[in-house]
Amino acid sequence: MIEMRVNISELKSEGSDLIKELAEFLKEKTRMEVETATDQIIVKGEGKKVTKTYLRVLLRKFLHKQELRGYFRVTGAKDNTLIVKERKISEEE
């Protein structure tokens, strides 16, 4: 059993509909079981392995499609975990 986690605590500020769309997007692209927990999405499956790199690419595609790529970024954490973080935007005056 392969289990990859995506921390979405900062992405939740965009609304629960976006989280549902992300879960559906990952389920469709990976063809694996996708669960939504409090602050994370868990991708589970057997056999065909979804790599951390591939999952990162899918998350970036989703953010780009939702026009959020400028506001959020995907970073790696400890093994089998990715984090969707809000970008620190410097205010120019």
C-alpha positions, -999 to 999 in steps of 0.1 A, spaced: 0 0 0 14 33 -11 3 64 7 12 100 -3 0 130 18 -6 166 7 -8 192 34 -35 217 23 -39 237 55 -30 270 38 -50 262 7 -82 258 27 -86 295 30 -97 295 -7 -128 275 2 -140 239 5 -152 237 -31 -116 241 -43 -105 213 -20 -132 190 -34 -121 199 -69 -85 191 -61 -95 157 -46 -115 149 -78 -86 161 -100 -61 139 -82 -85 109 -82 -90 113 -120 -53 117 -129 -38 91 -106 -67 65 -107 -61 59 -70 -82 62 -39 -82 98 -26 -93 108 9 -98 143 23 -88 146 60 -89 178 81 -58 195 68 -46 170 42 -54 150 11 -42 113 12 -36 95 -20 -37 57 -15 -31 29 -39 -14 -4 -47 6 -16 -76 12 14 -99 33 38 -78 26 75 -79 59 93 -72 63 124 -51 75 142 -82 45 132 -103 21 143 -75 40 177 -73 35 182 -111 -2 174 -108 -6 199 -79 12 226 -99 -11 219 -129 -42 222 -107 -30 255 -92 -23 268 -127 -57 257 -140 -74 275 -110 -52 306 -116 -37 302 -82 -1 295 -93 10 330 -84 -3 327 -49 6 292 -38 36 269 -43 42 232 -38 71 222 -16 84 189 -4 84 178 32 94 146 50 90 113 31 58 110 11 45 144 21 40 176 0 29 210 13 9 236 -6 22 268 8 10 304 4 36 325 -14 51 354 6 43 383 -17 64 414 -9 43 446 -9 58 473 -32 50 509 -24 
